[in-house]
């Protein structure tokens, strides 16, 4: 069944996951030709679907994904769990070990040796 209200869909999704976390599956598909995003959650007995073509629902979709992932990892939501797509490289660079450069002997440029001669 399709649910037209986002809040009802999110509540039904959370309730379904909490009642049977081992059997619950969550799938999202995007139909490029229509511009429709379809979200589906099922536990083989109950199917819940939500369909939208609004860009404003994209942020809600991302929040629902992170909420379900946190539930699957048995964690509570905190400020550190908020993922900003552009910040991922910054976090990786912050935690990376700095590269140590070693001195190497000077190399001669490839090609003709000696260069141009003046007359």
Buried (B, 14 or more C-beta within 10 A) or exposed (E): EEBEEBEEBBEBBBEBBEEEEEEBEBEEEEEEEEEEBBBBBBBEEBEBBBBBEEEEBEEBBEEBBBBBEBBEEEEEEEEEEEEEEEEEEEEEEEEEEEEEEEEEEEEEEEEEEEEEEEE
